[in-house]
Amino acid sequence: MTSIKAKIINLENRPVGELDLAPEVFGVKVRADLLARAIQWQRDKRRAGTHKVKQIGEIRGTTRKPYSQKGTGNARQGSLRSPQFRTGAVIFGPVVRSHATRLNKKVRAQALCCALSSKREEGKLVVLDAAKADAIKTKAAAAALNRIAGRASVLIIDGANPDENFAKSVRNLRAVDLLPEQGANVYDIMRREVLVLTRNAVEQLSGRLKEAV
């Protein structure tokens, strides 16, 4: 497979060179089914699963039999805490549980490659030379991102150790996320309009995903 050329820019939105993108990572056929499976897997993992109703053993109330088994003309009843009574238990209600599902590691890697390739095909992939700031200045970071991506929502993926000043500068910006390379995921890539990768992120993602797929 032939390599894919990408323009590298700086925070001033000026070209500073070119980079070869690995076709195995940034040039794969985009499969909507893999993207959907990965997103569903991530959202399942994020569900708290803390919703719960009271079972009959957890209902406050007497344990005495309401009335005699026979001779009253009423249906037989064993407890006033039963589901058929007001303030009684709930049958088949939700209980605390994990909603997490399983997804093969290789499928997860393929889905991430699809997400990266999708942004490149749409022209919404930006390769940044470096995401660094001399000081913590949110206004300066907002101006830089406005030059690069306009008013679009942005996900920035840096190398394993993002610059602390830049990270603090962008953390209060609306619709802007910053992740280290190891936190790159399909859901966050697809939910933002523009994907900004630093040179370090491209190299580290390419090295990791080539082995995985």
N, C-alpha and C positions, 0 to 999 in steps of 0.2 A: 504494500500500500504506500502511495506517495504521501510525503509529509504535507502538513497544512501550515501555511504561513499566517502569522498573526502580527499585527502592528502593536508595538509597545508604546504607551504614552506615559507621561508623568502627571502629577496633580495639576499642572497648568494646562493639561490637555494638548501637550505638544509631543509629536513623535520623537522617540529616542532610540528606535531600533526595531528589529524584527525578531520573532521567536518561532521556532518550529513546534507545532502542536502535534502530539502523537495521534495518528489516525485511529488507533485502537481505542482511544479514549474520547477524542473530540470529533471523530468522523464516522461513528457507527450509525446504523439505521435506527431512527427513533421509533420505538415500539410503545404505543400508548398503553398496552396491557401491562407491560413491566412497570411503567411509571405509576399506573393505578394501583398495582399490587404493593409497590414499595410505599406509596403514600398511605394506603390503608393500613399496612403493617405498622408504620410509624404512629399513626393516629390511634390505633388499638393500644399500642404501648403507653401512650400518654394518658389514656383514660384512668381515672382514679379508682373506679370500682368500689367506692365507699358507700354507695346507696344501699339502704337496708330497711326492711320492715321487721316488725316484731313477730317472732314465732310464739306459739301458744305457751311455751315455758317461760317467756319473758313478759307476758302480760300481767299487770297488777290485778289482783282480785282473789276472791275466795276459790278454794279448791273443792268446796263442798258440792255435792250433787244437788242441782236446783230443786228437784222434787222426786217423788218416788218413781221407780221404773214403770210401775203399772198402776192402773186404777184412776188416773187423773183425766184420761181422755186426750191428753196431749202427746205429741211425739216424744220419744225417748231422748233425754238429754243427759250428758255426763258432766258438762262444765259450762259455766256462763262465759268462759274465756274462749269458747269455740268460735270459729269464723262466722257462723250464721247469726251471732248476736252482735248488737251494736257495741263498739269498743272492744270487740274480740280480735283474735289473730287474723292475719292475712294469709290466704292460701296461695302458694306458688309465687310469692312476691320476690323482689330482688334481694340478694344477700351479698355480703362483702366477698368479692372475688377478683381475680385478675382477668382483664380482657385481652391480654397480650396473645398474639398469634405467632406462628413461626414462619420464617422465610429463609430459604437457603442462602448461604453467604455469597455464592456465585451469582445468584439472581439479584441480590442487593447491589453487587458491584456492577452488573450489567445495567441495572436501572439507573445507577449514578452516572454511568457513561452516556446513557440515553438522555439524561437531563442536561448534561454538559453539552452534548452534541446538539440538542434542541435549541439551547440558547445561542450557540454558534450559528446554526442555520438561520435563525430568526434575526441575526445581526445584533443581538443583545448581549454579546459577550465582549467585555473590555479587559484587556491585559494591561495591568499597571506595573510600572517599573518597581515602585515601592510605596507602601502606605505608611509613611512616617511623618511625624510632626515635631517641631522644635519645642513647642509648648502646648498646653491644653487650651485650645481655642475652638469652641464649637462653631462660632461664626465663620472662621477661616475654613474649617472642614466642610461646612454646609456650602460655602461658595465653591470649593474645589469639586464637590460631588455634583453641584449644579452645572459646572462646566463640562463634566464628564458625561452625566446621564440626564441632564435637564431636570424636570420635575418628577421623573419616574421613581418608583420605589426601587431600592437597591439592596443587594446582598453582596457584602465584601468578604472574600475568603483570602486570608493571609497565610503565611507559613505557620509552622508549629508554634512560634512564639511571636504573636503580634506586638507591634510597637505600643507601649503603654500610653504614651501621650495621644497617639492617634485614636486608640480604642476609647479613651475617656472623652475625646473630642466629639466622637460620633454617637456615643451611647444614648444621648438625649434627643437625637434627631428622629423625627417621625418617619416611619417607613424605611428605616435604614438599619440593617443588621450587620454585625461583624462576627465572623467565626474563624477559628484556627483551622488549618487544613484537615486535621483529624476529625473535626466536627462537621465537615461537608456532608450534606444529606439531600435527598431528592425533594422532600417536602418544602424545605426552606428555599431551595433553588427555584422551584416552580411557582412559589407564592409571590416572589418578587419579580418585577419586570426586567430589571437589568442585573446581570451577574458580573461583578468586578473581581478578577483574579489577579493577585500579584504574581510577579515572576517566580518567586519562591513557591507559591501555592501551585502554579502550573507544573513545576518540576516535581514537587513532592506528590501531587495527585497522580501525575503520569506514572511515576515510578511505582506507586502503590497499586494502582488499578491495572497496570499492564500485567502484574503478577497474578492478580485476583481473577481476571477474566481469561 
